[in-house]
Each structure stands twice: as structure tokens, then as C-alpha cells.
Amino acid sequence: MKDSNLFLSHGNSILPECILIIGLIVIIITDPITEGRDTLLLHGISLTALVTSMVILLLQWRTDTVFIFSGTLQINSFNNIFRLFILICSLLSISLSIDYIRCAKTALTEFALFVLTAGLGGMFLCSANDLITIYVALECLGLSSYLLSGYTKKDIRSNEATMKYSLMGGASSSVLVYGFSLLHGLSGGQIQLQRIVNGLISTQMYNSTGILISVIFITAGLGFKPSLVPSHQWTPDVYEGSPTPVVAFSSVTSKVAALALTTRLFSILFPSLSTEWHLVLEILAILSMILGNLVAVTQTSMKRMLAYSSISQIGYIIIGILAADSSNGYASMITYLLIHIFMNLGTFACIILFGSRTGTDNIRDYAGLYMKDPVLTISLVLCLPSLGGIPPLAGFFGKLYSFWHGWKSGLYLIVSIALITSVISMYYYSKIIKLLFTERNERSTGHMQDLGISSYAPISRSSIEITMILCVLASTLLGIFIDPIITIAQNTLF
């Protein structure tokens, strides 16, 4: 009775997550009834659950900090922002997936289940307040992502991507757990974040060698999800081998969840060691920006190019973590991350649409695309420069605010390198745009039916194009509304 009363009193705060759980149950029940044939119904259930969860989250938005379930979860404005981001990523990713699933003749049920489960794990990860809940939520997100990468079971490249992803993910989880175990022991057996801080103070272990080792292991374990160098090796192969809608989902959701967890862990647990972990993150961000952009220049596959671009993008986002202060909080990081979600998903929407028509993601096959599909060409022309930070697109304003805020905070080295590497990224994005207009390629075709897509193709094509246009508009126009976004994101310092 006491437990049920506790759930009723605290359950309202996690109602968005409960809606996703209900959606999962409904999909599991509906699938055997329809024998997996009514894909539109399953698609509608997934989208309804995500939209309902998003609406409820916005309606119950709160700026004060609340601890629920005996301190297991923490709800505040910072967590709510990242929970909302994960819902946006999941909603757009499922909208992009239906045509690919029908074309590949695979089951929507498993895809929807894995995406909703990964989103559920990511949302709990943003709010988790003890080491056990953090690990369980992280594995919920991770295992679903591994299964998604191997979604097309008959594709050898997909199987290879799953193997690499799961093996390296398991290794990173082991490293992270070892770092957590050191914290647990040094704090006197505590698992809740605030109690760990008190335990480290009471045991006088804050300046011990063990804490520094713990910081190193936690950083190494957390670096895997956002593809920070040197934990980036899995990214190009997984991007290339996994189904494109899965890559689109993982490329943003993993970043959002990992950045929320990293920011909360370091800010809450190690405030007295801010100089040390700031230095570690700065070095990793610099390496990610340099390596990601330099290697991206040499790529011939669009997905591999975006993989290395994604590695560099995480370096730019980390500047916002390092530049956080009492007046702005993590506003620069949150603002650029929101813009990055739409830029990235918009670009992947273009790749999904192009791949559905041609069966290729080779960069040279995009030559002369403007003659076959002006809408797809314009979308790429807007999304790619936005990723590079070319004005007047939203990516430029996101980078400008992040770099300016970092420069004000005294991060001269990392901001200077970010500016130089941004110029490099502009080069390889511009090279693709030039290819769209200056050459012709007879392999490109404007007819999706050429690949033998079912009679539902017009509906699914409309779904992809609508999602693509929404992302393109957001990645183009969000810069105009950057001031309100910054205002909302400012009250996020722990």
C-alpha cells in the first residue's frame, strides 16, 4: 500500500515515460492481432505515444528541482530540456523510417519497439540520480541501439556493424562501471549522487588518487556514446553498415543522452575538480574536432563522411559545457544541440530519400541531382552549410553563440581550433554542394517506384519529404528565434 501511494504521488513526474511504456505494451498486443500487416496502425501508435508524451512533458514543465522515488530520479529544467530533445529525435526518426521499412520488407514492430525503448532509456538517463539507475538506463539505451543497428538481419554489413557496436559498447560499459565502483567505495558505499559528494567529503577522499582514476575511467566510459576521440573507432563502420533511419536516430539520441549524463555527473560529483575534468574534456574535444574534420575530407561515402562530421560536431558542443557559468548556465550547449538535431536529421532525411531512389550513398552519385529533384537538392544545400556554420543559417548562429561564450570564458585555444576546423568542414560540405550543380549522373532517378516499392510508396514518400522539409526549415530558421531558446536554456546550472 505504501509503495502504491508512493508511485501515485511521484508517478506524475514521470508520466511522459509511462506513456511510452503504455505505447510499447499496445504495440506488443496489436502486432499479433494484425499479424504485423497493418504497418500504418503500428506507425500511428508509435507517433501517438511520442506526441502525447511530448505534450504532457510540456504541460507539466517545472523549473524547480524535485527528487522522486527516494532520490532515484531528479526532475528539473535541465533534465526536462533533454527529455524533450530525446522525444523530438524519436518522433522524427520514426517518421523517416516507414518508407525504408516497407522498401526493405522488414517488420515495423521490432523497429518501433527498439526506438521507443531506446528513447525511454534515454529519458530515464537524463533524470537518473543514482549509479544503479544510471547504468540500467544507459544499458536500456545501448542494447536497443545495438539491436537497431542489426535490424536488417540479412545484410552482412548490418551484422558486422552490430558486432562492432555491441563489443565496443560492452567494453565502454565495463570501463564506466569500474569508475562507478571506485566512487561507490571511496564515498563509503553511497550510490546517490548528492550522497556520494557528502561521502567523499566526510572520508576526505576528494583529492585522492582514487578519485582522479575514477574521473579518468568515467570519462573513458562516457566518451563512447557521443563518439569522442579516442572512443570513435566504431562510428564510421556502424554508420556505413546500419540502416540509414537507425543511423539518423542513433546519431542524435546517443549524443543527447550522453551529454545530459556527462554534464550532470561532472557538475554534481566533481565541482572541486572542475579544472581537471575541464582540461580532459577540452583535450578530447580538440582531438575530435581535428580528426573528425580532417578525415571527413577524404571520404567517398556520404554516411562515412557524416560519421566523421558527427565526431567533430561533438567537439563544438562540448565548448558549451566548458563555458557554463552562473548567468548563462549551459545555454550555449543546449542551443547548439537543438540546432544540431534538426541539421543532422534533415541531412539524413535527404540521404534516405536519395538512397531509396538510387540504392547508393556514394558522394559522386549525387552529381547533377538538381536536374532530377530540385526539392532534395535545395534541402541538401540548406542542411549541409548549416552543419558547417555558414551564415545566415541556424548552424552559424549556434556556433557563433557557443564560440563567443567560450571566448568570454577564456577558452581561447579550443575556440581558435574550432574556428579553423569549421572552415575545413565548410570546404567538404561545399564540395558536395558544388557536385550537385556542376555535373550530371544518369544513375540518379526521380522515381521511387524503380526500386519496386509497394503501392504505399506515395504515403511513405510524403512522410519522408514532410519530415525532411520540417528539419530543413528548422535548421534554416531557428537562428531567428535563438534569443527565446537561449532564455529558456539559461536557468540550467546545477
Sequence and secondary structure as in RCSB ss.txt:
>XXXX:A:sequence
MKDSNLFLSHGNSILPECILIIGLIVIIITDPITEGRDTLLLHGISLTALVTSMVILLLQWRTDTVFIFSGTLQI
NSFNNIFRLFILICSLLSISLSIDYIRCAKTALTEFALFVLTAGLGGMFLCSANDLITIYVALECLGLSSYLLSG
YTKKDIRSNEATMKYSLMGGASSSVLVYGFSLLHGLSGGQIQLQRIVNGLISTQMYNSTGILISVIFITAGLGFK
PSLVPSHQWTPDVYEGSPTPVVAFSSVTSKVAALALTTRLFSILFPSLSTEWHLVLEILAILSMILGNLVAVTQT
SMKRMLAYSSISQIGYIIIGILAADSSNGYASMITYLLIHIFMNLGTFACIILFGSRTGTDNIRDYAGLYMKDPV
LTISLVLCLPSLGGIPPLAGFFGKLYSFWHGWKSGLYLIVSIALITSVISMYYYSKIIKLLFTERNERSTGHMQD
LGISSYAPISRSSIEITMILCVLASTLLGIFIDPIITIAQNTLF
>XXXX:A:secstr
 HHHHHHHHHGGGGHHHHHHHHHHHHHHHHHHHHTT  HHHHHHHHHHHHHHHHHHHHHT   S EEETTTTEEE
 HHHHHHHHHHHHHHHHHHHHHHHHHHHHT  HHHHHHHHHHHHHHHHHHHHB BHHHHHHHHHHHHHHHHHHHT
 STT HHHHHHHHHHHHHHHHHHHHHHHHHHHHHHHTTS  BHHHHHHHHHHTT TTSHHHHHHHHHHHHHHTTT
TT TTS THHHHHHHHS HHHHHHHHHHHHHHHHHHHHHHHHHH GGGHHHHHHHHHHHHHHHHHHHHHHHTT  
BHHHHHHHHHHHHHHHHHHHHHT BTTTBTHHHHHHHHHHHHHHHHHHHHHHHHHHHHS  BGGGGTTHHHH HH
HHHHHHHHHHHHHT TTSHHHHHHHHHHHHHHHTT HHHHHHHHHHHHHHHHHHHHHHHHHHH   TT  S GGG
GT  TTHHHHHHHHHHHHHHHHHHHHHGGGGHHHHHHHHSS   
